[in-house]
Amino acid sequence: MKVTLKVWRQKDAQSPGRFVTYVTPELNPNMSFLEMLDVVNEDLIRRGEEPIAFDHDCREGICGTCSLVINGKPHGPHRGVTTCQTYMRSFKDGDTIVIEPFRARAFPVIKDLIVDRSALDRILWAGGFISVRTGSAPEANSIPIPKETAERAMDAAQCIGCGACVAACKNASAMLFVAAKISHLGLLPQGQPERWRRARAMIEQMDREGFGACTVTGSCEAVCPKGISLEFIARMNRDYAVALLKGDPPARTAAAL
């Protein structure tokens, strides 16, 4: 099969970008989307042209690095998968595929399809930690945790920080990401000492980074490759309200590091 690609090309953050059209070499339908880009880049290099810059790492749907918008949808046409788990058999021979970077003010373009998502790291630095000593494994039954609570914490902890929720949101909100990171610690006993300060610190850092507000359209949940639920946003909002009532200062801010 062969497809036509319309790829966003941008030299750096200061340069204007544009779509460039490429016709791929012959492809195997069982290639992953990233393998297809590898083949296209090899062809570009043979022709003496600049290869397409894109992010990738594990290629197993674990790291969240492969941040591409494919035909208007972060990570591609299917639910519950990352870009690296999208295969060319999802498209038809002769299709035109539009590939863009994740677009948000807080995600400036570095080059072509690569964006700077370090804003998410700074939100984690602001409060995504626990102070409980974890140097040795506790006895399994020393801290009883209801199975339902443990499962909900694991559901939130599945977030891989890819930023698809931001790219899909019309407001470029990071609420689903922040809610997952706040909730997976706040649900467990080890996360209780910083629970309220964590919520306040991470939300305030999110606002400083320039992410938009949540208007609960559900687009974030729809594109999340790990199926993180909107329910965690409601939980985060409750924790933030309690934090404000308590008046506790934020745990720390990324700007102070």
C-alpha positions in Angstrom: 0.0 0.0 0.0 0.9 3.6 -0.5 -0.5 6.7 1.2 -0.1 10.5 0.9 1.1 12.3 3.9 0.5 16.0 4.7 3.1 16.6 7.4 3.7 19.7 9.5 7.3 20.9 9.0 8.8 23.6 11.2 12.5 24.3 11.6 12.3 25.5 15.2 10.1 27.4 17.6 10.9 30.8 16.0 10.3 29.8 12.4 6.9 29.6 10.7 5.7 26.1 9.8 3.7 24.7 6.9 2.3 21.4 5.7 4.5 19.5 3.2 3.1 16.6 1.1 4.9 13.3 0.7 3.9 10.1 -1.1 5.2 7.2 0.8 7.2 4.3 -0.7 5.5 0.9 -0.8 4.4 0.0 2.8 3.4 -3.2 4.6 -0.1 -2.8 6.1 1.2 -4.4 9.3 3.8 -1.7 9.9 3.1 0.6 12.9 2.6 4.3 12.2 6.0 5.1 13.5 7.6 2.4 11.4 5.9 4.0 8.4 7.6 7.3 9.4 10.9 5.5 9.6 10.5 4.3 6.1 9.5 7.7 4.8 12.6 9.2 6.6 14.9 6.7 5.0 13.5 7.6 1.6 14.0 11.3 2.4 17.6 10.8 3.5 18.3 8.8 0.3 17.0 11.8 -1.7 19.2 14.2 0.3 16.2 15.8 2.1 15.7 16.6 5.8 14.0 13.8 7.6 10.8 14.4 9.6 11.5 15.0 13.3 9.1 13.1 15.6 9.3 11.9 19.2 9.4 8.2 20.1 11.0 5.9 22.7 9.5 2.6 24.0 7.1 2.0 21.0 5.1 -0.2 23.4 2.4 2.3 24.5 4.1 2.8 27.8 6.1 6.0 27.7 3.7 8.4 26.1 6.4 10.0 24.0 4.8 9.5 20.5 2.7 12.6 20.5 1.2 13.0 17.1 -2.2 14.3 15.9 -3.3 12.0 13.1 -6.2 13.2 10.9 -7.3 15.6 13.7 -7.2 13.1 16.5 -4.4 12.7 19.1 -2.7 9.2 18.6 -4.9 8.3 15.6 -8.3 6.8 14.8 -8.6 4.2 17.5 -9.5 4.5 21.2 -7.2 3.3 24.0 -4.0 3.2 22.0 -0.9 5.4 21.5 0.5 6.5 18.1 3.1 3.6 18.2 0.2 1.2 18.7 -1.6 2.5 15.6 -1.0 0.3 12.5 -1.1 1.1 8.8 -3.9 -1.4 8.3 -6.1 1.2 10.0 -5.9 3.1 6.7 -6.6 2.3 3.1 -4.3 2.3 0.1 -4.3 5.8 -1.4 -5.5 7.5 1.7 -4.3 11.0 2.6 -3.1 11.3 6.2 -2.6 14.6 7.9 0.0 14.6 10.7 0.5 17.5 13.1 2.2 18.0 16.5 0.1 18.3 19.7 -1.0 22.0 19.6 -1.3 24.0 22.8 0.3 27.2 24.0 1.9 25.3 26.8 3.4 22.8 24.3 5.7 25.0 22.1 6.9 23.3 18.9 10.6 22.3 19.0 10.9 21.0 15.5 8.4 19.5 13.0 6.2 17.1 15.1 8.2 17.4 18.4 6.8 19.7 21.1 8.2 20.7 24.5 6.0 19.0 27.1 8.1 19.9 30.1 5.2 21.9 31.5 3.8 18.5 32.6 7.0 17.7 34.4 6.9 21.0 36.3 3.4 20.3 37.5 4.7 17.0 38.9 7.6 18.7 40.5 5.2 21.0 42.3 3.4 18.3 44.2 3.6 14.8 42.7 5.5 13.2 45.5 5.1 11.7 49.0 7.2 12.2 52.1 6.5 8.8 53.7 9.6 6.7 54.0 9.6 4.0 51.3 13.1 2.6 51.6 11.9 -0.8 52.7 8.8 -2.8 51.7 6.1 -2.8 54.5 4.4 -6.0 55.6 1.6 -6.6 53.1 -1.2 -6.4 55.5 0.1 -3.6 57.7 -1.9 -0.9 55.9 -5.3 -2.5 54.8 -6.6 -0.8 51.6 -10.0 -1.7 50.2 -9.8 -3.4 46.9 -12.0 -0.8 45.2 -9.7 2.0 46.4 -6.6 0.2 45.3 -8.1 -0.4 41.8 -9.1 3.2 41.5 -5.6 4.4 42.4 -4.2 2.0 39.8 -6.7 3.3 37.2 -5.3 6.9 37.8 -1.7 5.7 37.9 -2.0 4.4 34.4 -1.6 7.9 33.0 1.5 8.1 30.9 1.7 11.8 30.7 1.5 11.9 26.9 -0.6 15.1 26.7 -3.2 13.8 24.3 -5.9 15.2 26.7 -4.4 18.7 26.2 -4.2 18.3 22.4 -7.8 17.2 22.2 -9.3 19.9 24.4 -10.6 23.0 22.8 -9.2 24.9 25.7 -5.9 23.0 25.9 -6.7 22.0 29.4 -4.4 19.7 31.4 -7.0 18.8 34.0 -7.3 15.1 33.2 -3.5 14.7 33.5 -3.3 16.6 36.7 -6.3 14.9 38.1 -4.8 11.5 37.5 -1.5 12.4 39.1 -3.2 14.0 42.2 -5.7 11.1 42.6 -3.4 8.1 42.4 -1.5 9.5 45.3 -4.4 11.0 47.2 -6.3 7.7 47.2 -3.6 5.8 49.0 -2.5 6.1 52.7 1.0 7.0 51.8 -0.2 10.0 49.9 -2.3 11.5 52.7 0.3 13.8 54.4 0.6 16.1 51.4 -2.9 15.4 50.0 -4.4 18.9 50.3 -1.2 20.8 49.6 -0.5 18.6 46.6 -3.8 19.4 45.0 -3.3 23.2 45.5 0.3 23.2 44.4 -0.2 21.1 41.2 -3.3 23.0 40.1 -1.7 26.4 40.7 1.4 25.3 38.7 -0.9 24.1 35.9 -2.4 27.6 35.8 1.0 29.2 35.7 2.0 27.0 32.7 -0.8 28.5 30.6 -3.1 25.5 30.2 -6.8 26.4 29.6 -9.8 25.7 31.9 -11.9 22.6 31.8 -15.4 22.9 30.3 -16.1 19.1 30.7 -16.6 18.3 27.0 -15.2 14.8 27.5 -12.8 15.1 24.6 -9.8 14.3 26.9 -11.3 11.1 28.1 -12.2 10.1 24.6 -8.6 10.3 23.3 -6.7 9.1 26.5 -4.8 6.0 25.5 -5.2 4.7 29.0 -8.9 5.5 29.4 -8.5 7.8 32.4 -12.0 8.8 33.6 -13.4 12.3 34.0 -14.4 11.2 37.5 -10.9 12.0 38.6 -11.3 15.6 37.6 -14.3 15.8 40.0 -12.2 14.3 42.8 -9.4 16.7 42.1 -11.8 19.7 42.3 -13.1 18.5 45.7 -9.5 18.1 47.0 -8.7 21.6 45.7 -11.7 23.1 47.4 -10.7 21.5 50.7 -7.2 22.7 50.3 -8.4 26.3 49.9 -10.7 26.0 52.9 -7.8 24.7 55.0 -5.5 27.5 53.9 -2.5 25.3 53.7 0.3 26.8 51.5 1.3 24.8 48.4 3.9 22.1 49.1 6.3 23.8 46.6 6.4 25.4 43.2 8.4 24.4 40.2 9.7 28.0 40.0 11.3 27.6 43.4 13.4 24.5 42.3 
